[in-house]
Amino acid sequence: MARLSNCFFILLNCILLASGFAAVSLSAHIQFQGGTDCQRALQTPLLVTGLFLIIVPLLGLACWCCKANLMLWVYLVVVFILLLGLVAFTMFALVTTKFSGRRSAYPNNPRPLQDYSHWLKDHFVSGKNWEDIKSCLIHAQVCNNLDNVDIKHWSLIQSGCCKQPTFCELEKRNINGTFMRAAGAAAVEDSDCITWSNKREELCFYCKTCKGGVLANIRRQWRLLSQLNLAVIAVVLLILFAGCCVMKNNRSDHYVRYSAYSNWPNQ
């Protein structure tokens, strides 16, 4: 049983170590090979996360090799803090991505901005933050090559950013690949009907429907991240359990060696 817990402890730390090297390598690739604004935004988080996933497993493996319970205590405390951080982030992600309960009057459009939390709106669709995201969308060419794609299959971002909202009166024509242009007064008074532009670099990137589509996509990704965090939390719990077993095994080995050394002169 002691050998099994030791092997399990080593395996889990090696998995974390490999994940850390992968994250650092990806961050270095973005740094030296260049990339879009969206990719560069991920560079620092990837680097920090990767370094953390390298240092912590190395500390755990060093504790196992040296059989140093004091270092192992430090390691387990760090892992426990990581566990608390993951739990807190998961709860935060679930709360901030919760809908207000309203339903959009237009099911094919993203939900209104009022349906999302103030934190999401302040950090993603306000001021300079939105300018950065808009630049990402343009570099990613989310509105390109949609001529032969049924609008029913457009993503929420494409539906919100690449055309006028459905409540605006539109003249359906293929104009520079954008499909639509304003035909007259809006069926519903809304600034999005005026904000729309046929220019490829503008389109509806400043529309509330575009921001709603981005927030809907972020919400979906954060929900998936929360599910992934639950799996990571389970792994961290296993590491804590295995670490406690390794500490107990170290104490047992130390006691056996000490007893053998104490009885050696009497033999």
Order of alpha helices (4+ residues) and beta strands (2+ residues): alpha-alpha-alpha-alpha-alpha-alpha-alpha-beta-beta-alpha-alpha
